[in-house]
Amino acid sequence: MHTLVIDTATEACSVALFDGDKLIAGNYAKLGRGHAERLVPMIAALPGNGKADAIIVNCGPGSFTGLRVGLSAAKALGLAWSVPVTGYNCLGLVAIMALVQQDGVDGVDVAMHGGHGEFFVQPYAPDGKAAGELASLTPEIAAARLQYNLIAGSGSEKLVSLCDNARALSLWPDARQAMRLPEHARALPAEPVYGRAPDAKPMAQQAKTR
């Protein structure tokens, strides 16, 4: 079975096409911005224009715009191809990528850039399972709550500068690594995980506070 993976939740934009767990082709780029413009050409450049029997997409947490781009594309293709669309957790994939690179560690804290100067942080055990709750924290608070000596993600270097005896592993999620996740971890509902409260208030709530 062919599976298309789409990942636009962070500064990185990546796609991959798998046959079972075997990578057929993929593409990865650090964009910062412009995911919407690059994503469709990246998918079209895959064998068979990326057409697959299933689609998996990064559901976050991450950039609000990036999440919507990836989820919208995944759902549109799923509808067009009549195939199922599921999701995976952004920090969970980064954790698995880190644990594969650093075999034998006792666990990893993942720290990804969030909004308003905060980081999305979550600890993961050596088996890749979450060892604590997802939180959006300032770097100082996040550094004080670290559980492990290995910090992975886009915010890892900043946190290492705030604490002792920790190592940084700068990583961004990569669709080409998605099949390293356990099957259940890539079968989540294809809905956004924002990781923090929305900045904008609904109109009804704004009216109550006036």
N, C-alpha and C positions, 0 to 999 in steps of 0.2 A: 504494500500500500504506500502510495506517495503522500507525503505530508509537507505542506508549505508552512514555514515559520516566519512570522513578521515581528520585528522588534524596533519600536520607535519611541520607547518610553523615556529615553535619556538623550544626552548630547549625541550618542551613537545611533546610527540607523543601519539595520542589517536585515537580510533575508536569507533563507536557506531552504533547499528542497532536499528531502530525505526519501529514500526507499527503505521502509522499515526504520532501523536505527542507523543506516548507512547514509552518510552525506553524499549527495549527488553533485551539488553545486551550491555556492553561497556567495554573498557579497557583504562587506562591512565597511562603513565609513564614519569617521568622526565629523559631524556636520555642525553641531551647535544649533543651527537653524536650518530651515529649508527642507524638513523631512517630507512635507507634502509634495514638493516638486520632485524629489529624488526617488521616493518610494516606488511609484508605479513603473518608472524605467528600470529600476533594480529588479523588480519582479518579472517584468517582460524579458529581461536579459537571461533569466533562468531557462533551462531546457523546457520546451513545450510551453513557453510563456508562464512557467510556474504553476501550471494547472495541476491540481492534486486532488486526492480523495478525502483529505481532511486539512484543516487549517488550525494552527496554534498561534496565539498572539500574546505578547507581553502586556499584562493588565495593570502594571504599576506595582508600587507607587512610582511616580516620576513626574515629568513635565505634563501639565494639564493639556497643552496643545499636542504634544507628542503622543500622549495616550489616545486622544481623540482621533488623531490621524491613523494610528495603527489599528485601533478597534473599528473605525469606520471602514477602512479598506478591507479588513478581514471579514466583516459582516457582509459587505457588498459582494465580495468574491464568493463567500459561502452561499449567498442567495443565488448568485448567477450560476454557480456550479452545482447547486443543490448538495452541498457537503457540510458536515458538522464543523462548528467553530468552537474551540475551547481556549483556555488561557493558562498562563503561569505567572508566578510572582516574580517581580523584578529582582528583589534582594535574594530570593531563593536561588535563582540562576547564578548570580554573582558568587554566592556562597559555594555552590557546587564547583564552579570554575576555580575558585581559590583553593578548595580542598583537593582538587585534582592536581593543581600545580604544586601544592605544599603538602604532600603526602606525609602522614604521621603526626600532624599537629593535633592538639587537644580540642580544637574548635576554632571558629572565626567569628569576629564581629564585622558585620557589613555596614558601611556608612556611605550613603549616596547623597549627593546634593539635592536639597529640597528647596522650598521657597522661603523668602524672607530671611536668608542667612542661616536657616536651620538645615539639619541633615536628617534623612530617613535612616534609622539605625535599627538593627535587630541581630541578636546573637544566634549562631548556628552550631550545633554539636558536630562531632566528626562524621556522623552518618548523614549529614545534610539536613537533619530535622531542626526546626526552629527551637531554640532553647530559651526563648523569651518573647515578649510581645513587641510588635512593631511600634515605633514611636517616632515623632518628629521633634527633634531637640536642638537646642543651640550647641555649638561645638564644645563649649565648656562643660555643659551638663552631660553631653554624650560621652566625653572623655572620662568623666567621673564614674560612669556606669558600665564601662567596658568589662567584659567577662574574660576575654582571652588576650593572648599576646600578639595575635595576628589580626590586623585590621585590613579589610579588602573593600574596594569600591572607589568611586570618584572622590570621596571625602577622606580617604585613608591618610594621606600625607598631612592634612591639617590636624587630624586627631592625634597622630603620632607626635606632632610638635607640641602637643599639650599634655602628654603623659610620658611616663618612663617605662622602659623595658617593653616596648611594643614595636612591631614591624609593620610597615605599610606595603600593600600590594595594590597598586592602582589598576583597577579593572572596571570595565563597562560591560553591560550584558551583550552577548553576542548570539544571534540566532543560530549560528553554526554549531553552538555548544548545547542547544536546547534539549537534545535527546539524551544528554547525561542526567537530566532530571528523572526521578522515578515517574512511572506512568501516571500515578494518581496526582502528582504535582503539576502535570501538564494537562490535566483534565478539569481545571477550575472553570467556573462560569465566565464567559467572555464579557465581563463587566468591569468598569474602571475601579481600581483601588487607589484612592487619592492619598491616603496616609495622613491627612490633616484636614481640619475643617476648612470649608470654602472661604475665600476672602470676601466674596460678594454675598450680601444678604438678600434673601427673597424680598420682593416688594411688600408683601404682607407684613414681614417682620420689620422692615424699615418703617412702615406706617405706625406700628405699635410703639416704636421707640421715639417717635416725634412728639 
